[in-house]
C-alpha cells in the first residue's frame, strides 16, 4: 500500500482488479500526529476489508465461500458477509425489477465470461453477441433463512456478486471511516466512489468531474458535480467494447434480450445515498435506455442522474448537483 502525505492523507492499493484510493482530511482540532496514526490504521482496515470481501465473494477464486455455495447449491452457517451480500443483492434485484439479477452467472459463463474481464480473449468477447438467457429472474426462487444463515439456490442456478462487489465494499469502508471518527473523506474503487463530508478546499462538497464517454480523454469533462455524503457511479458501454461484424459490442447485457445493450446511450452517472445503490442504478438505467432510464431514476428517492447519448445528447434528472459554470448543454 502506497501512502502519499500532503495536507491530507492519501492511500492507494490494488484490489478487485482495480486501484482503491482513500483520501482522509483531519478536522481543525486534530493533533497532526494523532491524525496520521488514526488515518493509517483505518486505511489498513479498509485494505484488509477489500481482501476479505474478494477472498470470500469472488467467483474467480475456487476456494471462495461463494464458489462453495455455487457448487453445493445450499449453505448452512454462511458467513455474515456472504449472507448479507446476497440479501442486499436480492433487495436490489427486486428494486430494479430484475434488470439487476445476481443469478445470471450460468448465462454469462455460456457467453464466455468465465474469467476476469481483463483475461478474456477476443473470441470469448465476441460470443457475448450470441448470449441466450433461457431462464431469467432466478432470484425469485432463492431463499434465505436468518436462523442459521441458510442459503438455498434454485436448481441449476448460481450466484455472481460482481455487480455489487465494489460498491458494497466501498460502503463497508465508509462505515469504518465513520467508526474511526472521520467526517471528510473519499473512498474510490475503480470509479465507484463515496464522498463523505467536504473537501476542505471546496466548502460546498467534493468536486466530481464527469468525463465525456465519447472521447475518453481526461481533459474532456462534461460537467462537475458538487457531492456531499453521497455515492457516485458511472456505467458506460464505451470502455469495455469491441467490434464484431461491423457493429460495436459491449460487456453490459440486457437480461430481457440476452444481448449487449444497444439503445443509443453511451453512459449514465448516478448520485445516490450509497455507493452500491449508485452502481446498480447506473447499470439499470443504462440498460433501460434513454426514455425508460430517466423515468426509472426519477422514482428512486434521493437519486439523480446524467445520461449521455452516442449522438452527444445530455439528459439530466432533477436535482443533479452540478457546479455552476461547468455544465455543458446538449451537443
Helices and strands as residue ranges (DSSP letters): E 2-5, E 9-15, E 18-24, H 32-57, H 65-72, E 74-75, H 80-95, H 105-110, G 117-119, H 122-126, G 127-130, G 138-141, E 143-145, E 150-152, H 165-179, E 185-189, E 192-196, E 206-211, E 221-227, E 230-236, E 241-244, E 247-250, E 253-254, E 259-260, E 265-272, H 275-298, E 304-309, E 314-316
